[in-house]
Every structure is written in structure tokens, then in C-alpha cells.
Amino acid sequence: MKTKADHLKKTRKKIVEQVKESARTPRSKPLIPTLPTSITPLDCALSGGVSIGQISNIVGDSSSGKTFLASEFIAAAYRLLGNKLEWFYDDVENRYSFNTRDLYGIDIIKKDQINSHTIEDFTGNLKSKLSRLPEGKTLIYVLDCFDMLSSKAEMERDKDKEDKGTYNLEKVKNLGKFFRLRMKDIRDKKCILIIISQVRENIGVTYGPKYYRTGGKALDHMASLIIWLAETEKHRKKGRVYGITTKARITKIGNDKPFREAYMEILFDYGVDNIRTNILYLYNLYTDLGKHKAKVESELFQWDNNEFSLKGLIHHIESNNLEKELAQKVIDKWEKIEDSISSAGRKKKW
């Protein structure tokens, strides 16, 4: 006759077997949809693009191309989604001066829009945009930049001519509270929130990171993607700077390919030049520091058994609509490197 102890032992054994079986079976994670940035190497580094329904943080100094990158992303999303996309470029500093109608065919900054001035303005603006977003549409909200936001408490102190130097703590506190309250709305409404931050420097630091950005732990924890940008080279013609090379370093991303890096070529009167970027990557013309290995304008490039200068190859690709073929070559090269460093083929642990 089976006792109660025998029954408990059998039940316990069954539970252990179920746990072991579930551990052997890989749990597939739901794929978070992404939107491409239109910059092929960066999209490779991001495993497809920027995640929808998440918060992203772009960090860099004033000359690193933060505004260009955010603007290119909006333009690329508009080409893909059309009228299913809504965007708001919250220009806190009121200094956005790019002719985006000429660059992208759309106005990144809307006429008569009211930009945020305080952290309270920003949280109110985003809450309003989310609540009024029509079903089936995606919202891209860019805050440029977090560092320039004031707070109501700071403004009140300014009226009283008293500054105790605590307004940054108030901003971070309010931001953390906002994230806790609005993360579900950002996710459910398929919003992409991009917060741009300015690089700061730890003066006299002897260990730890030399550079940092404001936002505290709130941005570190709540942002699913953090990209640090740095200008690596200025490009000159006839003694004048016409563009830069920017290095993007991914310090946080929610997948199994972290810490990837990518370069991009930015021309001030054109935007991010994806064709030039792809050519320089494909033909190994970036150094580890992101600078060009040689004067690329004098290099010769082999393409379909023909030889071209950089300018000639760009013209050939554009005139023959070979942009997708070029991008695919870049993707193939990137994936070949990923395959060479992966653990695929090893015996499964479980």
C-alpha cells in the first residue's frame, strides 16, 4: 500500500523531470521588430535596425553627427512607412537649421511646433503624442538634447536669483519617474523614443570611463540601445571641411551581439553617404581608429572586372541602380565575419 510519503516522492520526481526537460528545450525569445537606419554597416551592427517600442540613447560631442543620424533615421522610416509614420523632433535648443526638404524631401521640424524647454514639457509632449497616436501608426520622438532641458524648480530658483545646483538631480528624478509610468505606452503604441545626449568629461579621472553623459541610471537601465558617436576624421577640399567620418560604438543592445562598431561618412550638404560608407567598408579602407588608410580619392576600385576611382564607382552604382547590390555585399562581408567568431557547431550544453 502506497503511503503519503511515497506519493510526495513520486510527485517530486515528476516535477524534477519536467524542470530538466524544459531546460533542455531552448526558449525562443519573441523578436522585437526594428526599423533600419538606412546606413548599412550600422544596421548590421544593430542586427537590423532600431527596435520599435523601445528607448534609444545617442551620445556624442557637438561635432559627431548626432542630429544627422537621428534625421536620417526619420527620413529612412518615412520612405519605408509613408503615412503610417508620425514623428516629432523636439529641438530643445531651437538650433536645428538643416534644409531637410532639400536633403530628404520632408520637413523634419514641423512648422509652428512647440519644443520642450523643461523636463516637464518633454514628458507632457510625449504623453500627448502617444495618447493621440492613431491606431496602426508608428511614432518616432527625438529629444535633442536631454542636457539642455531645464526644470520648473530651476526656473523658479532663477526668478529668485538663487541656484543650489540641484536641478540636474531633479531632471534625472523626473525622467526616471516618467520612464516607469510611460514604458508600457511606449511599447504598446509602437513608439521609438530617441534621446540625444551630449558627451561630458570626467576631469582628472584616474580610473573608470573618461567620458560620461547626463541622465543617470535612468537612461542606463531604461534605454534598450545606447550608441556613442565620435568624429574620427575631417574631410577637406581646397582647404575647406566638407564632411566627417563618424564612428558608432554600441555599448548596450538587447541581443547576443553587443559592442559592435560601425563607421559612417557624413557630407554636410548631403547627409549620411551610405554608398561611400559601404565602399570604404567593403574595400577595407578604415583603420582601427576609423580614419581612412589612404587618400581614398586616388584609390582604384575593382567592380565587375572594371576599375574605378571612388567618384567613378559612386557614379557607376548610382547611375545603374546598384545600391542594393552594394549593400548586400556589405551585409555578406559582415555576416561572414560574424560566422567566423560564432560558437555555432559546438556541442549543446543542455
PERA-V233577 format. One record per run of one state. SS is the DSSP state (A for helix, B for strand, O for the rest). FROM is the first residue (numbers start at 0). TO is the last residue. If there is no record, write none. Layout:
ss->SS from->FROM to->TO
ss->SS from->FROM to->TO
This chain:
ss->O from->0 to->2
ss->A from->3 to->23
ss->O from->24 to->32
ss->B from->33 to->34
ss->O from->35 to->38
ss->A from->39 to->44
ss->O from->45 to->48
ss->B from->49 to->50
ss->O from->51 to->53
ss->B from->54 to->59
ss->O from->60 to->64
ss->A from->65 to->83
ss->B from->84 to->90
ss->O from->91 to->98
ss->A from->99 to->103
ss->O from->104 to->116
ss->B from->117 to->117
ss->A from->118 to->130
ss->O from->131 to->136
ss->B from->137 to->143
ss->O from->144 to->144
ss->A from->145 to->147
ss->O from->148 to->148
ss->B from->149 to->149
ss->O from->150 to->150
ss->A from->151 to->158
ss->O from->159 to->165
ss->A from->166 to->187
ss->O from->188 to->189
ss->B from->190 to->197
ss->O from->198 to->198
ss->B from->199 to->200
ss->O from->201 to->209
ss->B from->210 to->211
ss->O from->212 to->214
ss->A from->215 to->221
ss->O from->222 to->223
ss->B from->224 to->236
ss->O from->237 to->238
ss->B from->239 to->251
ss->O from->252 to->259
ss->B from->260 to->266
ss->O from->267 to->269
ss->B from->270 to->271
ss->O from->272 to->272
ss->A from->273 to->281
ss->O from->282 to->284
ss->B from->285 to->285
ss->O from->286 to->290
ss->B from->291 to->291
ss->O from->292 to->294
ss->A from->295 to->297
ss->O from->298 to->298
ss->B from->299 to->302
ss->O from->303 to->304
ss->B from->305 to->308
ss->A from->309 to->318
ss->O from->319 to->321
ss->A from->322 to->340
ss->O from->341 to->349
